[in-house]
Amino acid sequence: VQLQASGGGLVEVGGSLRLSCAASRSIFSFNEMGWYRQAPGNKRELVATIGSGGSINIADSVRGRFTISKDNAKNTVYLQMSSLKFEDTAVYYCNALASGSTGINAYWGQGTQVTVSS
């Protein structure tokens, strides 16, 4: 399974970006997909996840500013980020969870850098 993340870049405080994560196979096969981020010196943290049935989990730090969605036909998950803050600067990683013969397998994309500046 390959996850191709894109859409990162440099944006001013208060601006918006949309991240995309394209999967190499049907996203129906995943139990859950989501976005995590990691800032320098920090642990990787959950940003938002969306389940196969559409259930959504959003981190408190981004609730009301970020939304996660998916397009099953395009095998793509999106993270719409608005009202960006300095503290949103991080590498954003796409994640997918899928059931395997021995348990749950986790897949990661390569990461896309988001930098929020003044």
Z-matrix of the N, CA and C atoms (Angstrom, degrees):
N
C 1 1.465
C 2 1.512 1 108.77
N 3 1.313 2 116.22 1 132.09
C 4 1.462 3 121.17 2 175.45
C 5 1.512 4 109.77 3 -119.37
N 6 1.321 5 115.23 4 138.45
C 7 1.447 6 122.20 5 176.76
C 8 1.519 7 107.53 6 -120.19
N 9 1.303 8 117.03 7 122.30
C 10 1.455 9 121.97 8 -177.36
C 11 1.517 10 109.26 9 -110.37
N 12 1.323 11 115.42 10 107.99
C 13 1.458 12 120.28 11 -179.79
C 14 1.525 13 110.08 12 -92.71
N 15 1.309 14 115.70 13 143.63
C 16 1.454 15 120.83 14 178.88
C 17 1.522 16 109.73 15 -153.66
N 18 1.330 17 115.07 16 168.59
C 19 1.456 18 120.38 17 174.74
C 20 1.505 19 115.64 18 106.58
N 21 1.321 20 117.29 19 -6.04
C 22 1.453 21 119.57 20 178.59
C 23 1.516 22 111.37 21 -70.45
N 24 1.327 23 114.12 22 171.23
C 25 1.452 24 118.50 23 178.84
C 26 1.509 25 111.58 24 164.94
N 27 1.318 26 114.01 25 -166.15
C 28 1.457 27 122.17 26 179.82
C 29 1.523 28 108.87 27 -99.95
N 30 1.320 29 115.87 28 128.63
C 31 1.466 30 120.14 29 -177.55
C 32 1.522 31 108.63 30 -141.85
N 33 1.304 32 116.16 31 150.70
C 34 1.454 33 120.03 32 178.60
C 35 1.528 34 111.45 33 -80.05
N 36 1.303 35 115.04 34 157.11
C 37 1.463 36 120.44 35 174.38
C 38 1.534 37 109.33 36 -53.08
N 39 1.312 38 114.50 37 133.36
C 40 1.457 39 119.98 38 -178.81
C 41 1.512 40 114.20 39 89.88
N 42 1.314 41 116.39 40 -8.44
C 43 1.451 42 121.16 41 -178.41
C 44 1.517 43 113.26 42 -81.32
N 45 1.331 44 114.31 43 -174.72
C 46 1.462 45 120.72 44 -176.82
C 47 1.525 46 110.32 45 -133.28
N 48 1.308 47 114.09 46 153.01
C 49 1.454 48 122.43 47 173.08
C 50 1.514 49 108.22 48 -146.58
N 51 1.321 50 116.14 49 153.47
C 52 1.457 51 120.09 50 172.35
C 53 1.518 52 108.95 51 -123.19
N 54 1.303 53 115.41 52 122.29
C 55 1.451 54 121.36 53 175.98
C 56 1.519 55 109.40 54 -94.29
N 57 1.321 56 114.93 55 146.17
C 58 1.460 57 121.03 56 177.18
C 59 1.512 58 109.49 57 -124.94
N 60 1.303 59 115.82 58 145.70
C 61 1.456 60 122.19 59 175.71
C 62 1.522 61 107.68 60 -131.96
N 63 1.312 62 115.13 61 109.25
C 64 1.457 63 120.62 62 -178.89
C 65 1.523 64 109.42 63 -99.03
N 66 1.317 65 115.75 64 127.43
C 67 1.460 66 121.40 65 -179.22
C 68 1.518 67 110.50 66 -96.33
N 69 1.332 68 114.96 67 151.48
C 70 1.466 69 120.17 68 -178.17
C 71 1.517 70 112.95 69 -82.74
N 72 1.321 71 115.94 70 -3.65
C 73 1.454 72 119.15 71 175.41
C 74 1.522 73 108.88 72 -143.89
N 75 1.300 74 116.52 73 173.17
C 76 1.456 75 120.73 74 -176.57
C 77 1.526 76 111.33 75 -57.08
N 78 1.328 77 115.47 76 130.44
C 79 1.466 78 118.30 77 179.87
C 80 1.523 79 112.39 78 -74.57
N 81 1.328 80 116.79 79 -6.75
C 82 1.462 81 119.63 80 172.18
C 83 1.525 82 110.64 81 -61.81
N 84 1.335 83 116.27 82 -24.71
C 85 1.457 84 120.34 83 -177.05
C 86 1.523 85 113.11 84 -77.80
N 87 1.326 86 117.00 85 -9.24
C 88 1.457 87 120.32 86 -177.66
C 89 1.520 88 111.37 87 -95.88
N 90 1.303 89 115.97 88 138.40
C 91 1.462 90 120.58 89 175.01
C 92 1.528 91 110.44 90 -68.01
N 93 1.317 92 114.44 91 -35.29
C 94 1.463 93 120.56 92 -174.46
C 95 1.515 94 108.74 93 -159.47
N 96 1.320 95 116.17 94 146.87
C 97 1.461 96 122.03 95 170.55
C 98 1.515 97 108.25 96 -130.79
N 99 1.322 98 114.77 97 155.81
C 100 1.452 99 115.75 98 -178.66
C 101 1.508 100 113.58 99 -170.67
N 102 1.299 101 113.65 100 -176.33
C 103 1.453 102 122.58 101 179.92
C 104 1.523 103 109.54 102 -125.49
N 105 1.316 104 113.84 103 136.88
C 106 1.450 105 122.34 104 174.29
C 107 1.532 106 106.98 105 -125.72
N 108 1.312 107 116.49 106 162.84
C 109 1.457 108 118.84 107 177.56
C 110 1.522 109 109.78 108 -141.77
N 111 1.322 110 113.34 109 155.86
C 112 1.453 111 119.43 110 179.23
C 113 1.517 112 109.03 111 -141.99
N 114 1.315 113 115.11 112 117.86
C 115 1.454 114 121.37 113 175.68
C 116 1.531 115 108.78 114 -92.87
N 117 1.313 116 118.46 115 157.06
C 118 1.468 117 120.75 116 -179.86
C 119 1.525 118 111.88 117 -55.12
N 120 1.329 119 115.05 118 128.74
C 121 1.456 120 120.39 119 178.75
C 122 1.516 121 114.83 120 82.37
N 123 1.322 122 115.82 121 -2.82
C 124 1.467 123 119.90 122 -178.51
C 125 1.520 124 111.19 123 -112.01
N 126 1.328 125 115.09 124 162.06
C 127 1.444 126 120.33 125 174.38
C 128 1.526 127 109.56 126 -77.74
N 129 1.308 128 115.12 127 157.13
C 130 1.454 129 119.49 128 174.56
C 131 1.527 130 108.32 129 -67.55
N 132 1.310 131 116.16 130 134.75
C 133 1.461 132 120.15 131 -176.91
C 134 1.523 133 110.91 132 -129.27
N 135 1.309 134 114.12 133 151.85
C 136 1.463 135 120.40 134 178.55
C 137 1.524 136 109.80 135 -71.27
N 138 1.319 137 114.91 136 137.83
C 139 1.460 138 121.11 137 173.67
C 140 1.526 139 109.48 138 -106.70
N 141 1.326 140 116.31 139 -54.28
C 142 1.456 141 120.30 140 -178.75
C 143 1.520 142 109.16 141 -163.63
N 144 1.321 143 115.49 142 146.34
C 145 1.458 144 121.06 143 174.87
C 146 1.520 145 109.61 144 -133.36
N 147 1.320 146 114.64 145 155.73
C 148 1.461 147 120.72 146 176.12
C 149 1.517 148 107.38 147 -135.50
N 150 1.320 149 116.14 148 127.53
C 151 1.445 150 121.23 149 -178.38
C 152 1.517 151 112.54 150 -81.97
N 153 1.316 152 114.94 151 170.50
C 154 1.454 153 119.74 152 -179.07
C 155 1.523 154 111.65 153 -61.41
N 156 1.317 155 115.87 154 -29.54
C 157 1.452 156 120.14 155 178.65
C 158 1.514 157 113.65 156 -90.23
N 159 1.327 158 115.54 157 0.16
C 160 1.459 159 119.76 158 177.45
C 161 1.514 160 115.17 159 100.36
N 162 1.326 161 117.22 160 -1.09
C 163 1.462 162 118.55 161 178.92
C 164 1.520 163 109.74 162 -65.98
N 165 1.329 164 115.94 163 141.97
C 166 1.454 165 121.63 164 -173.56
C 167 1.515 166 111.44 165 -122.90
N 168 1.326 167 114.71 166 139.44
C 169 1.446 168 122.13 167 174.50
C 170 1.526 169 107.23 168 -125.90
N 171 1.316 170 116.21 169 126.92
C 172 1.467 171 121.11 170 -177.22
C 173 1.522 172 108.65 171 -125.15
N 174 1.324 173 116.41 172 135.64
C 175 1.461 174 120.24 173 176.64
C 176 1.524 175 110.41 174 -65.61
N 177 1.309 176 115.99 175 144.84
C 178 1.459 177 120.65 176 -179.00
C 179 1.526 178 111.46 177 -57.92
N 180 1.323 179 116.48 178 -34.38
C 181 1.459 180 120.78 179 -175.18
C 182 1.526 181 113.23 180 -67.20
N 183 1.326 182 116.56 181 -18.47
C 184 1.470 183 118.97 182 -177.42
C 185 1.518 184 112.53 183 -122.80
N 186 1.317 185 116.56 184 -1.55
C 187 1.469 186 119.07 185 -178.13
C 188 1.526 187 109.95 186 -61.12
N 189 1.308 188 113.68 187 135.03
C 190 1.461 189 119.18 188 -178.51
C 191 1.513 190 113.16 189 90.52
N 192 1.329 191 116.72 190 -13.71
C 193 1.468 192 120.70 191 179.52
C 194 1.529 193 111.50 192 -116.77
N 195 1.319 194 117.13 193 -33.26
C 196 1.460 195 121.86 194 -178.13
C 197 1.522 196 109.11 195 -111.92
N 198 1.310 197 115.65 196 145.95
C 199 1.453 198 120.47 197 172.63
C 200 1.528 199 108.99 198 -133.49
N 201 1.321 200 115.42 199 145.64
C 202 1.453 201 121.73 200 177.76
C 203 1.515 202 108.40 201 -114.07
N 204 1.316 203 114.85 202 141.61
C 205 1.461 204 119.35 203 179.39
C 206 1.523 205 108.11 204 -151.42
N 207 1.314 206 115.59 205 170.25
C 208 1.459 207 119.17 206 179.27
C 209 1.506 208 110.44 207 -143.11
N 210 1.306 209 114.49 208 152.93
C 211 1.454 210 122.53 209 174.86
C 212 1.518 211 106.79 210 -121.76
N 213 1.313 212 116.24 211 102.52
C 214 1.459 213 120.27 212 -175.77
C 215 1.528 214 111.76 213 -62.51
N 216 1.302 215 116.27 214 -35.49
C 217 1.466 216 119.80 215 -178.00
C 218 1.534 217 111.72 216 -66.22
N 219 1.339 218 115.70 217 -29.53
C 220 1.457 219 120.16 218 -178.96
C 221 1.526 220 111.92 219 -100.61
N 222 1.326 221 116.48 220 0.85
C 223 1.471 222 120.54 221 -177.82
C 224 1.527 223 111.50 222 52.53
N 225 1.304 224 115.00 223 43.99
C 226 1.460 225 120.50 224 -173.08
C 227 1.528 226 110.75 225 -134.22
N 228 1.317 227 114.25 226 139.86
C 229 1.457 228 121.76 227 173.49
C 230 1.519 229 107.95 228 -113.97
N 231 1.318 230 115.13 229 141.95
C 232 1.464 231 120.35 230 -176.70
C 233 1.529 232 110.72 231 -119.62
N 234 1.301 233 114.57 232 151.91
C 235 1.463 234 121.25 233 170.24
C 236 1.519 235 106.82 234 -127.73
N 237 1.313 236 115.96 235 107.78
C 238 1.454 237 121.24 236 177.00
C 239 1.524 238 108.06 237 -90.13
N 240 1.315 239 115.12 238 120.06
C 241 1.456 240 120.93 239 -176.41
C 242 1.521 241 109.17 240 -114.81
N 243 1.317 242 115.98 241 125.89
C 244 1.457 243 121.59 242 -179.79
C 245 1.526 244 109.47 243 -129.06
N 246 1.305 245 115.54 244 165.58
C 247 1.475 246 121.42 245 179.68
C 248 1.524 247 110.97 246 47.90
N 249 1.309 248 114.75 247 48.74
C 250 1.457 249 120.17 248 -175.01
C 251 1.520 250 111.80 249 -65.00
N 252 1.329 251 114.38 250 143.81
C 253 1.459 252 122.99 251 -179.37
C 254 1.527 253 109.54 252 -117.73
N 255 1.320 254 115.16 253 163.01
C 256 1.473 255 119.51 254 177.54
C 257 1.528 256 110.59 255 -53.02
N 258 1.317 257 115.66 256 -41.08
C 259 1.463 258 120.01 257 -175.03
C 260 1.522 259 113.93 258 -71.46
N 261 1.321 260 117.42 259 -4.28
C 262 1.460 261 120.40 260 174.46
C 263 1.524 262 111.49 261 -83.89
N 264 1.320 263 116.71 262 -6.34
C 265 1.457 264 120.36 263 178.19
C 266 1.528 265 110.05 264 -63.45
N 267 1.322 266 115.98 265 124.43
C 268 1.467 267 121.28 266 -176.73
C 269 1.527 268 108.66 267 -178.28
N 270 1.312 269 114.24 268 171.20
C 271 1.466 270 119.70 269 166.70
C 272 1.521 271 106.64 270 -90.35
N 273 1.307 272 115.90 271 126.93
C 274 1.463 273 122.01 272 -178.14
C 275 1.529 274 108.86 273 -101.45
N 276 1.324 275 114.24 274 129.84
C 277 1.453 276 121.40 275 -177.34
C 278 1.517 277 110.48 276 -116.20
N 279 1.307 278 114.66 277 136.83
C 280 1.445 279 121.27 278 173.67
C 281 1.525 280 109.01 279 -87.63
N 282 1.311 281 116.47 280 142.74
C 283 1.459 282 121.94 281 -177.67
C 284 1.511 283 110.10 282 -134.82
N 285 1.323 284 115.69 283 147.02
C 286 1.460 285 120.70 284 174.52
C 287 1.517 286 108.92 285 -139.75
N 288 1.316 287 116.27 286 140.14
C 289 1.461 288 122.59 287 177.23
C 290 1.518 289 108.76 288 -115.36
N 291 1.327 290 115.18 289 132.51
C 292 1.459 291 119.61 290 -179.74
C 293 1.516 292 109.63 291 -138.56
N 294 1.301 293 116.15 292 142.57
C 295 1.455 294 120.89 293 177.29
C 296 1.523 295 109.70 294 -72.14
N 297 1.333 296 114.91 295 134.08
C 298 1.452 297 120.74 296 177.26
C 299 1.514 298 110.08 297 -124.84
N 300 1.318 299 116.40 298 -178.34
C 301 1.461 300 120.85 299 -176.73
C 302 1.527 301 112.27 300 -66.59
N 303 1.327 302 116.29 301 -23.19
C 304 1.466 303 119.38 302 -177.23
C 305 1.522 304 112.39 303 -114.91
N 306 1.299 305 116.82 304 6.87
C 307 1.459 306 119.50 305 -179.23
C 308 1.511 307 111.62 306 141.73
N 309 1.316 308 115.40 307 -152.15
C 310 1.462 309 121.12 308 -179.17
C 311 1.520 310 109.82 309 -93.37
N 312 1.314 311 116.31 310 128.93
C 313 1.456 312 121.71 311 176.29
C 314 1.523 313 109.39 312 -101.46
N 315 1.315 314 115.35 313 137.38
C 316 1.460 315 121.27 314 178.60
C 317 1.525 316 109.63 315 -109.84
N 318 1.304 317 116.04 316 133.46
C 319 1.454 318 122.15 317 179.25
C 320 1.528 319 108.41 318 -120.87
N 321 1.333 320 115.30 319 144.70
C 322 1.458 321 121.06 320 -178.15
C 323 1.518 322 111.28 321 -127.93
N 324 1.305 323 115.58 322 142.36
C 325 1.449 324 121.20 323 171.00
C 326 1.517 325 109.95 324 -81.77
N 327 1.326 326 115.41 325 -179.81
C 328 1.454 327 120.23 326 -173.05
C 329 1.525 328 113.68 327 -82.86
N 330 1.293 329 118.33 328 -11.04
C 331 1.455 330 121.08 329 -179.72
C 332 1.511 331 112.20 330 92.43
N 333 1.315 332 114.57 331 145.08
C 334 1.456 333 120.42 332 175.91
C 335 1.531 334 108.34 333 -136.05
N 336 1.315 335 115.92 334 133.31
C 337 1.463 336 120.73 335 -173.69
C 338 1.523 337 110.66 336 -81.68
N 339 1.315 338 115.00 337 131.68
C 340 1.465 339 121.92 338 172.34
C 341 1.523 340 107.14 339 -118.78
N 342 1.309 341 116.11 340 122.77
C 343 1.450 342 121.22 341 179.43
C 344 1.517 343 109.08 342 -123.29
N 345 1.323 344 115.67 343 123.18
C 346 1.460 345 121.06 344 179.77
C 347 1.522 346 108.05 345 -106.51
N 348 1.303 347 116.03 346 125.00
C 349 1.459 348 120.35 347 -175.92
C 350 1.526 349 110.48 348 -128.06
N 351 1.306 350 114.21 349 168.87
C 352 1.472 351 118.76 350 179.39
C 353 1.518 352 110.86 351 -87.19
